Amino acid sequence: MKYYELTYLISPELSTEEIEKFQEKLKSLIAEGGSLDKISNPIKKKLAYPIKKKNEAFLATLNFYFNPEQLTNLQKKLMAEEKILRFLLLTRKKPKILPEIPIKPKKVIKPKVELKEIEKKLEEILGET
């Protein structure tokens, strides 16, 4: 399985319930041939230029593992979806999972000689001269 990123623009006319249903539909499409890794919440964005006569759209991103042989079927289903204005499907490098490194407490540096001892020695030296 390869690691993919799907970024898509959804019609701004959808309600929050419709957006949630649509995301569930995308999750089920991905579950058919792979597994979902990350999903971002849709954010309303103003578009630089109109797409399908819309000046705003919801932008969202999905990261997932998917079987490359079934990728063309997924792309066809995404193209057939009327709610998607545009989408971009990219192959990504698999994210590295770093092991947690325990944080060591900072060592407290103790002075080798205490201040009182230094003062006593100074008095001895200055008192003798």
Protein Blocks (a to p, Z undefined) as FASTA:
>chain_A
ZZddddddddfkbcfklmmmmmmmmmmmmmmnmccfbdcdddddddfbdcehiabdcddd
ddddddfklmmmmmmmmmmpmklmbdcdddddddddddddddddddddddfbdfklmmmm
mmmmmmmZZ
